[in-house]
Amino acid sequence: MINVVLCDDHAMVRRGIRETLAEAVEIRVIGEAANYSEARELLRTTQCDVLVLDLSLPGRGGLEVLASLRETGSSTKVLIVSMYAEDQYAIRCLKAGAQGYLNKTGDPAHLVTAVRTVAAGRKYLSHEVSEMLVENLAAPTSGALHDSLSERELQTLLKIASGKRLSDIAEELMLSPKTVSVYRARLLEKLKLSNNAELAVYAIRNGLV
């Protein structure tokens, strides 16, 4: 039996994933979490083989969760299931310790295959991700300015690009408005831009949203 914990802040998304996995008799969803704190408690108190993790979470984001699991030496395998495009996030997640990356808009049948694959200790790579990984190994530095962004800076960029105010971003990320303003300032400096409109245009042109 493969024991799975779901971590996504949208209840409807968790329901869809749970119902998809229920079609496989050897996969059992033993818990659900809406944020990292809830997921951490589940991982502490249950025997979990695979954590199905969203990238965009309130508080600690998916990449931070991966870093935390790696620091604690957790043996739980992590499958990222995200709305973000593979070409911008899959390699970043794999480097951070994930065993697989799946886009939420893909074929639901791939989810079952991905969980089985990572539970067996193998990497789950779609054809597209495999090609990107080969290209990444051949040319490890892409030169894209956003490659240097931290997870919080990247989260802030995506939310600004979606039209959200700094106060809204602070509430969603469980941060102070002052801290979010610092991230915004770092974004403008690293991306060599001047305002929120330019940040939004940059995100769109680079396929980040």
C-alpha positions in Angstrom: 0.0 0.0 0.0 1.2 3.5 -0.9 0.3 6.0 1.8 -0.2 9.6 0.5 -0.6 13.0 2.1 -2.1 15.8 0.1 -1.0 19.4 0.7 -2.9 22.1 -1.3 -4.7 25.1 0.1 -7.7 24.6 -2.2 -10.2 22.0 -0.9 -11.7 21.3 -4.3 -8.2 20.6 -5.8 -7.5 18.1 -2.9 -10.8 16.5 -3.6 -10.1 16.0 -7.3 -6.6 14.6 -6.5 -8.1 12.3 -3.8 -10.8 11.0 -6.2 -8.3 10.4 -9.0 -5.9 8.4 -6.7 -8.9 6.4 -5.3 -9.0 4.7 -8.7 -5.8 2.9 -7.8 -6.4 0.1 -5.3 -2.9 0.2 -3.9 -2.9 4.0 -3.2 -4.4 5.3 0.0 -4.8 9.0 0.9 -4.3 9.1 4.7 -4.4 12.8 5.3 -4.9 16.3 3.8 -3.3 19.6 4.6 -3.9 23.2 3.5 -0.5 24.5 4.5 3.0 23.4 5.6 2.2 23.4 9.4 -0.7 21.0 8.9 1.4 18.8 6.5 4.3 18.8 9.0 2.0 17.5 11.7 0.6 14.8 9.4 4.1 13.7 8.4 5.1 13.5 12.1 2.2 11.4 13.2 1.5 9.2 10.2 3.5 6.8 8.0 3.5 8.6 4.7 5.3 7.4 1.5 4.5 10.2 -0.9 3.6 13.9 -0.2 1.7 15.4 -3.1 2.6 19.1 -2.7 1.4 22.3 -4.3 4.0 25.0 -4.9 1.8 28.0 -4.0 0.8 27.7 -0.3 0.0 30.3 2.4 3.0 30.8 4.6 5.8 28.5 3.5 5.7 27.8 -0.2 6.5 24.4 -1.8 10.2 25.1 -2.4 10.6 26.0 1.3 8.8 22.8 2.3 11.2 20.8 0.1 14.2 22.5 1.8 12.8 21.8 5.3 12.2 18.1 4.5 15.8 17.8 3.2 17.2 19.5 6.3 15.3 17.1 8.6 16.4 14.1 6.6 12.9 13.0 5.8 12.5 9.9 3.7 9.1 11.0 2.4 9.1 11.2 -1.4 7.6 14.5 -2.8 5.6 14.9 -6.0 4.9 18.5 -6.9 1.5 19.0 -8.5 1.3 22.6 -9.6 -0.5 25.0 -11.9 2.8 26.6 -12.9 4.3 25.7 -16.2 6.9 22.8 -16.3 9.4 24.8 -18.3 9.7 27.4 -15.5 9.5 25.3 -12.4 10.1 21.6 -12.9 13.9 21.8 -12.9 13.9 24.1 -9.9 11.8 21.7 -7.9 13.8 18.6 -8.9 17.0 20.4 -7.8 15.4 21.3 -4.5 14.7 17.6 -3.8 11.3 16.7 -5.4 11.1 13.3 -7.0 8.6 14.4 -9.6 6.7 17.4 -11.1 3.2 17.3 -12.6 1.1 20.1 -14.0 -2.5 20.3 -12.7 -3.8 20.7 -16.2 -2.4 17.4 -17.4 -4.1 14.0 -17.9 -5.3 12.8 -14.4 -4.1 9.3 -15.3 -0.5 10.6 -15.1 -1.1 11.4 -11.5 -1.5 7.8 -10.5 1.6 6.9 -12.6 3.6 9.6 -11.0 2.7 8.6 -7.4 3.6 5.0 -8.2 6.9 6.0 -9.7 8.1 8.2 -6.9 6.9 5.7 -4.3 9.1 3.2 -5.9 12.1 5.5 -5.4 12.4 6.7 -9.0 12.0 10.1 -10.5 8.9 11.0 -12.4 9.7 12.9 -15.5 7.4 13.7 -18.3 8.9 13.7 -21.8 9.0 17.6 -21.7 10.8 17.6 -18.4 13.2 15.0 -19.5 14.2 17.1 -22.5 14.5 20.2 -20.3 16.7 18.3 -17.9 19.1 17.3 -20.7 19.2 20.9 -22.0 19.8 22.1 -18.4 22.7 19.8 -17.9 24.3 20.8 -21.2 23.9 24.5 -20.4 23.5 24.9 -16.6 23.2 28.7 -16.6 20.3 30.0 -18.7 21.1 33.6 -18.1 17.5 34.4 -17.1 17.4 37.1 -14.4 14.6 35.3 -12.5 16.7 32.2 -12.1 18.4 34.1 -9.2 15.2 34.8 -7.3 14.5 33.2 -4.0 11.2 31.3 -3.5 9.7 34.3 -1.6 10.8 36.7 -4.3 9.4 34.4 -7.0 6.1 34.1 -5.1 5.9 37.9 -4.7 6.6 38.4 -8.4 3.8 36.0 -9.4 1.3 37.6 -7.1 2.2 41.1 -8.3 1.9 39.9 -11.9 -1.6 38.6 -11.1 -2.6 42.1 -10.0 -2.6 41.7 -6.3 -1.8 44.5 -3.9 1.1 44.3 -1.4 -1.3 44.1 1.5 -3.2 41.2 -0.1 0.1 39.4 -0.8 1.2 40.0 2.8 -2.0 38.4 4.1 -1.8 35.4 1.7 1.9 34.7 2.5 1.4 35.4 6.2 4.0 38.1 6.2 4.1 41.7 7.2 3.5 44.4 4.5 7.0 45.7 5.3 8.5 42.3 4.5 6.7 42.1 1.2 7.8 45.6 0.3 11.4 44.4 0.9 10.8 41.4 -1.5 9.4 43.8 -4.1 12.4 46.1 -3.8 14.7 43.1 -4.3 12.7 42.0 -7.3 13.0 45.4 -8.9 16.7 45.4 -8.3 17.4 41.9 -9.5 15.2 42.2 -12.6 16.4 45.7 -13.3 12.9 47.1 -13.4 11.1 50.1 -12.1 7.5 49.4 -11.1 4.8 46.8 -10.7 3.6 47.1 -14.3 7.1 46.2 -15.6 7.2 43.3 -13.2 3.9 42.0 -14.6 5.1 42.4 -18.2 8.4 40.6 -17.3 6.4 37.7 -15.8 4.2 37.4 -18.8 7.0 37.6 -21.4 9.0 34.9 -19.6 6.1 32.5 -19.3 5.9 32.7 -15.5 2.2 33.3 -15.5 
